[in-house]
């Protein structure tokens, strides 16, 4: 019905245009074209996400956007009325950026009755561009006013000085493979989009064991990390690691104690987690860490010494709405991640640093880590 009504409207408009053209003298038509060419193009009011546009069979939606001095970020979707696109390229300031990663948007495809195929039409994209600023300052002194116009290009933040541990995990991998160590991964389940098993990173390891709270094909042992030593014999491993796991451990100090129990003296433990990161895997998103905090977690009283600790992925942090007195907050260094490599140097007596509390007592019996996170 909608398509037939649109076709009817377009047919009426076409007949009306042909009638006006036939009744209007050529000289009048030429004059009108000349006048129209000299008029400024009509200004369209900019849209605010979320919105959608269509051109022929293609439908495009923009759900959210963000920007800073050197990039624009978009979350959206694109498809045809009957199926997915073969390709999509976005362009800003002459720079083309192809969309190469798609994710499912069944909420969109379900609204198109003729759509066939996979619902992979959603995208997140980062478009590089340098913003241009025009500012005018009006200064007053002794009753006189002076206006100063300033134009300048946006700039990337000055890189802070910090202990960069971007490559620390690679160093851990090399040590495990070259020395044929027995390695345990805490949090081995493959869940996040784009993630993959880390088992393949350790071809030289004497053994790789995957441990997680829930089962999957990459997980060898299922259990609660707070009780790690109940699943493995003492001194079972030469190396233990986790990636983006510590923030989900309700009592990370208990885990540090448990790792000490399953490691050999001289064994290594590596952990990368978040310094600042959006909330995720709720309600089991408990902690954020600095490198100094990780040093305390894996400190001599727990039987460890730090080999190296630091930060990675510098970031600008600021609230969405201005907080009085924090106008310069985005100029201070912030970071997305932090990591530590520590070595076990001593055993810790069972009655030292004891924390005899079950996980249900801490988070509540009804609380569980989300299965899809």
C-alpha positions as CSV (number, residue, x, y, z in Angstrom):
1,X,0.0,0.0,0.0
2,X,2.8,2.4,0.9
3,X,4.6,1.7,-2.3
4,X,1.5,2.2,-4.5
5,X,0.7,5.5,-2.8
6,X,4.2,6.8,-3.3
7,X,4.1,5.8,-7.0
8,X,0.8,7.6,-7.4
9,X,2.2,10.8,-5.8
10,X,5.3,10.7,-8.1
11,X,3.0,10.1,-11.2
12,X,0.9,13.1,-10.3
13,X,4.0,15.3,-9.8
14,X,5.4,14.2,-13.1
15,X,2.1,15.1,-15.0
16,X,2.0,18.5,-13.2
17,X,5.6,19.3,-14.2
18,X,4.9,18.5,-17.8
19,X,1.8,20.6,-17.9
20,X,3.5,23.6,-16.3
21,X,6.4,23.2,-18.8
22,X,4.0,23.1,-21.8
23,X,2.1,26.2,-20.7
24,X,5.1,28.4,-19.7
25,X,6.8,30.3,-22.6
26,X,10.5,29.4,-23.2
27,X,11.7,32.9,-22.3
28,X,10.0,32.7,-18.8
29,X,11.5,29.2,-18.2
30,X,15.0,30.6,-19.1
31,X,14.6,33.5,-16.8
32,X,13.5,31.3,-13.9
33,X,16.5,29.0,-14.4
34,X,18.9,32.0,-14.3
35,X,17.3,33.4,-11.2
36,X,17.3,29.9,-9.5
37,X,21.0,29.4,-10.3
38,X,21.9,32.6,-8.5
39,X,20.0,31.8,-5.3
40,X,22.0,30.2,-2.4
41,X,21.4,26.5,-1.9
42,X,18.7,25.8,0.7
43,X,20.2,25.0,4.1
44,X,19.1,21.8,5.7
45,X,18.9,21.6,9.4
46,X,21.4,19.1,10.7
47,X,19.9,15.9,12.1
48,X,20.7,14.6,15.6
49,X,21.1,10.9,16.1
50,X,19.4,8.6,16.1
51,X,18.0,8.9,12.6
52,X,17.8,7.0,9.3
53,X,18.0,7.9,5.6
54,X,17.3,6.0,2.5
55,X,18.4,6.3,-1.1
56,X,16.7,3.8,-3.5
57,X,17.1,0.4,-2.0
58,X,19.8,1.4,0.5
59,X,18.8,2.3,4.1
60,X,21.3,3.8,6.5
61,X,20.9,4.5,10.2
62,X,23.1,6.5,12.6
63,X,22.4,5.6,16.3
64,X,25.1,7.5,18.1
65,X,28.1,9.7,17.4
66,X,31.1,11.2,19.3
67,X,34.0,13.4,18.2
68,X,37.2,15.0,19.4
69,X,39.9,17.1,17.7
70,X,41.2,14.3,15.6
71,X,38.4,11.8,14.9
72,X,34.7,11.1,14.6
73,X,33.1,7.9,15.9
74,X,29.8,6.4,14.7
75,X,27.6,3.6,15.7
76,X,25.0,2.7,13.1
77,X,23.8,0.2,10.5
78,X,23.4,-0.1,6.7
79,X,21.6,-2.5,4.4
80,X,19.2,-2.8,1.5
81,X,15.5,-3.5,1.8
82,X,16.0,-7.1,0.8
83,X,19.5,-8.1,2.1
84,X,22.9,-7.1,3.3
85,X,25.3,-4.8,1.4
86,X,28.3,-6.0,-0.6
87,X,30.4,-3.2,0.9
88,X,30.3,0.2,2.5
89,X,32.9,3.0,2.6
90,X,32.5,6.2,4.7
91,X,34.4,9.3,3.8
92,X,35.3,12.4,5.8
93,X,37.5,15.3,4.6
94,X,38.5,13.2,1.6
95,X,39.6,10.2,3.6
96,X,37.8,6.9,2.7
97,X,37.3,4.4,5.6
98,X,35.9,1.0,4.6
99,X,33.6,-0.8,7.0
100,X,35.2,-4.2,7.5
101,X,33.6,-5.4,10.8
102,X,29.9,-6.0,11.0
103,X,27.7,-7.3,13.9
104,X,24.1,-8.5,14.0
105,X,21.2,-6.1,14.3
106,X,18.1,-8.3,14.3
107,X,16.2,-5.3,15.8
108,X,16.7,-3.6,12.4
109,X,16.2,-6.5,10.0
110,X,13.0,-7.6,11.7
111,X,11.4,-4.4,10.6
112,X,11.9,-5.1,6.9
113,X,9.4,-7.7,5.6
114,X,11.3,-8.5,2.4
115,X,14.8,-8.8,4.1
116,X,16.6,-12.1,3.5
117,X,20.0,-13.1,4.8
118,X,22.2,-12.6,7.8
119,X,21.2,-9.7,10.1
120,X,24.9,-8.5,10.2
121,X,24.3,-4.9,9.2
122,X,25.6,-3.0,12.3
123,X,28.9,-1.2,12.5
124,X,31.1,0.8,14.8
125,X,33.6,3.0,13.0
126,X,36.4,5.5,13.8
127,X,36.9,8.2,11.1
128,X,40.1,10.2,11.3
129,X,39.7,13.9,10.7
130,X,41.3,17.1,12.1
131,X,38.7,19.6,13.3
132,X,39.1,23.3,12.5
133,X,38.3,25.9,15.2
134,X,37.3,29.6,14.9
135,X,37.2,31.6,18.1
136,X,36.8,35.3,18.9
137,X,38.2,36.8,22.1
138,X,36.9,40.1,23.3
139,X,39.3,41.8,25.8
140,X,38.3,44.9,27.8
141,X,40.6,47.3,29.6
142,X,40.0,50.9,30.8
143,X,36.7,51.0,28.9
144,X,38.2,49.9,25.6
145,X,37.3,46.6,23.9
146,X,39.6,44.7,21.5
147,X,38.5,41.7,19.5
148,X,41.0,39.0,18.6
149,X,40.0,36.3,16.1
150,X,41.9,33.0,16.2
151,X,41.8,30.1,13.8
152,X,43.6,26.8,14.5
153,X,43.5,23.1,13.8
154,X,42.8,20.5,16.4
155,X,45.7,18.6,17.9
156,X,46.3,15.3,19.5
157,X,47.1,15.3,23.2
158,X,50.7,15.4,24.4
159,X,51.8,11.9,25.2
160,X,52.3,11.6,28.9
161,X,55.5,10.1,30.4
162,X,54.6,6.7,32.0
163,X,55.8,3.1,32.3
164,X,54.4,1.7,29.1
165,X,53.7,-2.1,29.3
166,X,52.0,-2.5,25.9
167,X,54.4,-5.3,25.1
168,X,54.6,-7.0,28.5
169,X,52.2,-9.8,27.6
170,X,54.4,-10.6,24.6
171,X,57.4,-10.9,26.9
172,X,55.4,-13.3,29.1
173,X,54.5,-15.4,26.1
174,X,58.1,-15.6,24.9
175,X,59.3,-16.7,28.4
176,X,56.7,-19.4,28.6
177,X,57.4,-20.8,25.2
178,X,61.2,-20.6,25.4
179,X,61.3,-22.3,28.8
180,X,58.5,-24.8,28.1
181,X,56.6,-23.8,31.2
182,X,53.3,-25.2,32.4
183,X,50.8,-22.3,32.0
184,X,47.3,-21.7,33.4
185,X,44.9,-19.1,31.9
186,X,42.2,-17.7,34.3
187,X,39.3,-16.6,32.2
188,X,39.8,-18.8,29.1
189,X,36.3,-18.7,27.8
190,X,35.9,-17.1,24.4
191,X,33.0,-14.6,24.6
192,X,33.8,-11.1,23.4
193,X,33.3,-10.3,19.7
194,X,36.5,-10.7,17.8
195,X,38.3,-12.6,20.7
196,X,40.1,-15.9,20.1
197,X,41.7,-18.6,22.1
198,X,45.1,-17.8,23.6
199,X,46.0,-21.5,23.6
200,X,47.6,-21.1,20.2
201,X,50.0,-18.4,21.6
202,X,51.8,-21.1,23.6
203,X,53.0,-23.8,21.2
204,X,56.2,-24.2,23.2
205,X,54.5,-24.6,26.6
206,X,54.8,-27.9,28.4
207,X,51.0,-27.6,29.1
208,X,48.2,-25.1,28.7
209,X,45.2,-25.3,31.0
210,X,42.2,-23.0,30.5
211,X,40.1,-22.2,33.6
212,X,36.8,-20.3,33.7
213,X,33.6,-19.8,35.7
214,X,31.5,-21.3,32.8
215,X,32.4,-24.1,30.3
216,X,33.3,-23.7,26.6
217,X,35.5,-25.5,24.1
218,X,38.6,-23.6,25.2
219,X,38.1,-24.3,28.9
220,X,39.5,-27.4,30.5
221,X,38.5,-26.8,34.2
222,X,35.3,-25.0,35.4
223,X,35.2,-23.4,38.8
224,X,35.4,-20.3,41.0
225,X,38.8,-18.6,40.9
226,X,38.5,-17.6,44.6
227,X,39.0,-21.4,45.3
228,X,41.6,-22.0,42.6
229,X,43.8,-24.2,44.7
230,X,40.9,-26.7,45.3
231,X,41.0,-27.6,41.6
232,X,44.7,-28.0,41.2
233,X,47.5,-29.6,43.2
234,X,50.1,-27.3,44.9
235,X,52.8,-26.0,42.6
236,X,51.1,-27.3,39.6
237,X,52.1,-24.4,37.3
238,X,55.1,-22.4,36.3
239,X,53.1,-19.5,34.9
240,X,49.5,-18.1,35.5
241,X,47.9,-15.3,33.6
242,X,44.6,-13.4,33.0
243,X,43.4,-10.8,30.5
244,X,40.6,-8.5,31.5
245,X,39.6,-10.7,34.4
246,X,40.7,-9.1,37.7
247,X,38.0,-6.4,37.4
248,X,35.3,-9.2,37.6
249,X,36.8,-11.0,40.6
250,X,34.8,-10.0,43.7
251,X,37.8,-10.5,46.0
252,X,41.0,-10.1,43.9
253,X,43.2,-10.3,47.1
254,X,41.9,-13.9,47.6
255,X,42.8,-14.8,44.0
256,X,46.3,-13.4,44.5
257,X,46.7,-15.7,47.5
258,X,45.3,-18.7,45.5
259,X,47.7,-18.1,42.6
260,X,50.5,-18.2,45.0
261,X,49.4,-21.7,46.1
262,X,49.3,-23.2,42.6
263,X,52.6,-21.6,41.4
264,X,56.1,-23.0,41.8
265,X,58.6,-20.9,43.6
266,X,60.1,-18.7,40.8
267,X,56.9,-19.0,38.8
268,X,55.5,-16.0,36.9
269,X,52.1,-14.4,36.9
270,X,50.9,-11.8,34.4
271,X,47.6,-9.8,34.6
272,X,46.2,-7.1,32.4
273,X,43.1,-5.3,33.5
274,X,41.4,-1.9,33.4
275,X,42.5,1.5,34.8
276,X,39.5,3.2,33.3
277,X,36.8,1.4,31.2
278,X,33.0,1.5,30.5
279,X,30.9,-0.7,32.8
280,X,30.5,-4.2,31.4
281,X,29.4,-7.7,32.3
282,X,27.1,-6.3,35.0
283,X,26.5,-6.9,37.8
284,X,30.0,-8.5,38.2
285,X,32.1,-5.5,37.2
286,X,33.7,-4.8,40.6
287,X,37.1,-3.0,40.3
288,X,39.5,-0.7,38.4
289,X,43.2,-0.8,39.1
290,X,46.3,1.4,38.9
291,X,49.7,-0.1,38.4
292,X,50.5,0.8,42.0
293,X,47.4,-1.1,43.1
294,X,48.5,-4.2,41.2
295,X,51.9,-4.0,43.0
296,X,50.1,-4.1,46.3
297,X,47.9,-7.0,45.2
298,X,51.0,-9.0,44.2
299,X,53.3,-7.8,47.0
300,X,55.9,-9.5,49.2
301,X,53.4,-10.3,52.0
302,X,51.5,-12.3,49.4
303,X,54.7,-14.1,48.3
304,X,55.4,-12.0,45.2
305,X,57.8,-9.5,43.9
306,X,57.1,-7.2,40.9
307,X,59.1,-7.8,37.8
308,X,57.4,-4.9,35.9
309,X,54.2,-3.0,36.2
310,X,52.8,-0.1,34.3
311,X,50.0,1.4,32.1
312,X,48.9,1.2,28.5
313,X,46.6,3.0,26.0
314,X,46.6,6.6,27.1
315,X,43.1,8.2,27.2
316,X,41.4,11.5,27.8
317,X,38.8,11.3,30.6
318,X,36.1,13.9,31.2
319,X,32.4,13.9,32.3
320,X,29.7,14.5,29.7
321,X,28.5,17.6,31.6
322,X,30.9,20.2,33.0
323,X,31.8,19.8,36.7
324,X,32.8,23.1,38.1
325,X,36.5,23.3,38.9
326,X,37.3,20.3,36.5
327,X,37.6,22.3,33.2
328,X,41.1,21.0,32.7
329,X,40.3,17.3,33.5
330,X,40.6,16.1,29.9
331,X,44.2,17.5,29.8
332,X,45.4,15.3,32.6
333,X,46.8,11.9,31.7
334,X,44.4,8.9,31.9
335,X,44.8,5.3,30.8
336,X,42.6,2.5,29.6
337,X,44.7,-0.4,30.9
338,X,47.2,-1.5,33.4
339,X,49.3,-4.7,33.8
340,X,51.8,-6.4,36.0
341,X,54.3,-9.2,35.7
342,X,55.2,-10.7,39.1
343,X,57.3,-13.6,40.4
344,X,56.5,-15.9,43.2
345,X,59.4,-15.6,45.7
346,X,57.9,-17.3,48.8
347,X,55.2,-19.5,50.2
348,X,52.6,-17.9,52.4
349,X,51.3,-19.8,55.5
350,X,47.7,-20.9,55.4
351,X,46.7,-18.8,58.3
352,X,48.3,-15.7,56.8
353,X,46.0,-13.3,54.9
354,X,43.2,-15.7,55.4
355,X,39.8,-14.6,54.1
356,X,37.4,-17.4,54.7
357,X,34.4,-16.0,52.9
358,X,32.3,-17.6,50.2
359,X,31.5,-15.7,47.0
360,X,27.8,-15.9,47.7
361,X,28.3,-14.1,51.0
362,X,30.0,-11.2,49.3
363,X,27.8,-10.7,46.2
364,X,24.6,-12.3,47.3
365,X,23.2,-15.8,46.6
366,X,21.1,-14.5,43.6
367,X,24.0,-12.7,41.9
368,X,25.8,-14.5,39.0
369,X,28.3,-13.6,36.4
370,X,26.4,-13.0,33.1
371,X,26.7,-16.1,30.9
372,X,27.0,-14.0,27.7
373,X,29.7,-11.7,29.0
